[in-house]
Amino acid sequence: MDQRDESLEPGLYIVATPIGNLGDITLRAISILRGAEAVACEDTRVTGRLMQHLGLKKRLIRHDDHADERARGGLLDLAADAPVALVSDAGTPLISDPGYRLVHEARARGLNVVTVPGPSAVVAGLAIAGLPTDRFLFAGFLPQKAKARADVLAELAGIRSSLVFYETAPRLVAALEAIGQALPGRTIAVGRELTKMHEECRSGMAGELAAHYTAHPPRGEIVLMIGPPVAEAAEDIDIDALLAEALTTDKPSQAAAKLAKAHGLDRKTLYARAMELKA
């Protein structure tokens, strides 16, 4: 085992690791990992490869959201006497990754809890998407089942900020189609394989992106970003075109409600026009 830095205080160190490009690890993160007595991680194989890349040999302790109270207690007992690093497979721990209970209990015990910031797919995606970033909401992974996914999107539709999700490649097209129905007219950006050799960030409307990724099935890790609702003047909106598109999948009342929320328009007026178009 490597000799650790005895000057590093006992405690729990939350260490961000690269999301793809190993060159993105910070000098401070390397120093903390070198000085840690042990490294708690999601997958010892993944973290083992990072340790090998850094030339470090450390005690790796598997820790994820399935860890029981006894396992957490053991880690915290160790952190009370020595520095323990917590990492995820990629990016910043706790951001849609394990660690919440461990950090919560560490603070409850009064242990030293230190953040060692670094890469995060949420921030990396927003930085290149070209969407407003003064306000954004990160909502983790969209649900896999269609109804639950639609419910989440409907719940978030009225929030006037950019929305950020993680998504898997096999579910991307279904997610884009659901967004097109729930949040019509919004600009969407798909960040894929960020910091890696085949990094891509593609922007557009839900329909065109769904068509592209149907023809070109994606691979890799994905950050799915949706622009905020745009408060447009009614005269600048092609209401009939938006309603016609919405009516291909929704009832007039549903189409009116979605467009009213997305564009800040009067729902009753939209419903009346939807009924005219339907007739």
CORQUIMO-V28096 format. One record per pair of residues at least 12 apart in sequence whose C-alpha atoms are under 7 Angstrom apart, sorted by sequence separation. I is the first residue (numbers start at 1). J is the second residue. If there is no record, write none. Layout:
# CORQUIMO-V28096
i | j
I | J
I | J
This chain:
# CORQUIMO-V28096
i | j
189 | 201
190 | 202
243 | 255
189 | 202
190 | 203
15 | 29
189 | 203
256 | 270
188 | 203
189 | 204
256 | 271
44 | 60
188 | 204
187 | 204
188 | 205
44 | 62
187 | 205
188 | 206
253 | 271
256 | 274
39 | 58
41 | 60
43 | 62
186 | 205
252 | 271
38 | 58
39 | 59
40 | 60
41 | 61
42 | 62
185 | 205
38 | 59
39 | 60
40 | 61
41 | 62
42 | 63
34 | 56
38 | 60
39 | 61
40 | 62
41 | 63
42 | 64
252 | 274
40 | 63
142 | 165
252 | 275
137 | 161
141 | 165
136 | 161
137 | 162
138 | 163
139 | 164
140 | 165
141 | 166
142 | 167
92 | 118
135 | 161
136 | 162
137 | 163
138 | 164
139 | 165
140 | 166
141 | 167
157 | 183
180 | 206
8 | 35
92 | 119
135 | 162
136 | 163
137 | 164
138 | 165
179 | 206
180 | 207
193 | 220
91 | 119
92 | 120
150 | 178
154 | 182
192 | 220
193 | 221
91 | 120
133 | 162
153 | 182
177 | 206
192 | 221
193 | 222
4 | 34
5 | 35
72 | 102
76 | 106
91 | 121
132 | 162
176 | 206
177 | 207
192 | 222
4 | 35
80 | 111
191 | 222
192 | 223
232 | 263
243 | 274
4 | 36
150 | 182
190 | 222
191 | 223
231 | 263
4 | 37
65 | 98
177 | 210
190 | 223
191 | 224
229 | 262
230 | 263
231 | 264
64 | 98
65 | 99
176 | 210
190 | 224
229 | 263
64 | 99
189 | 224
190 | 225
189 | 225
173 | 210
188 | 225
189 | 226
188 | 226
187 | 226
188 | 227
173 | 213
186 | 226
187 | 227
173 | 214
186 | 227
47 | 89
46 | 89
186 | 229
96 | 140
37 | 82
39 | 84
40 | 85
41 | 86
37 | 83
38 | 84
39 | 85
40 | 86
41 | 87
42 | 88
43 | 89
36 | 83
37 | 84
38 | 85
39 | 86
40 | 87
41 | 88
42 | 89
36 | 84
36 | 85
169 | 218
169 | 219
169 | 220
33 | 85
169 | 221
168 | 221
169 | 222
2 | 56
168 | 222
2 | 57
167 | 222
1 | 57
2 | 58
166 | 222
167 | 223
1 | 58
166 | 223
167 | 224
165 | 223
166 | 224
165 | 224
129 | 189
164 | 224
165 | 225
164 | 225
163 | 225
164 | 226
163 | 226
162 | 226
163 | 227
162 | 227
181 | 246
125 | 191
162 | 228
12 | 79
161 | 228
11 | 79
160 | 228
10 | 79
11 | 80
160 | 229
10 | 80
15 | 85
17 | 87
10 | 81
11 | 82
12 | 83
13 | 84
14 | 85
15 | 86
16 | 87
19 | 90
10 | 82
11 | 83
12 | 84
13 | 85
14 | 86
15 | 87
18 | 90
19 | 91
129 | 201
9 | 82
10 | 83
11 | 84
12 | 85
13 | 86
14 | 87
17 | 90
18 | 91
9 | 83
12 | 86
17 | 91
8 | 83
16 | 91
17 | 92
183 | 258
16 | 92
182 | 258
15 | 92
16 | 93
14 | 93
183 | 262
29 | 116
26 | 118
132 | 227
131 | 227
125 | 223
11 | 111
12 | 112
13 | 113
14 | 114
15 | 115
16 | 116
19 | 119
11 | 112
12 | 113
13 | 114
14 | 115
15 | 116
16 | 117
17 | 118
18 | 119
19 | 120
122 | 223
10 | 112
11 | 113
12 | 114
13 | 115
14 | 116
15 | 117
16 | 118
17 | 119
19 | 121
121 | 223
13 | 116
16 | 119
158 | 261
157 | 261
158 | 262
157 | 262
20 | 194
21 | 195
20 | 195
21 | 196
20 | 196
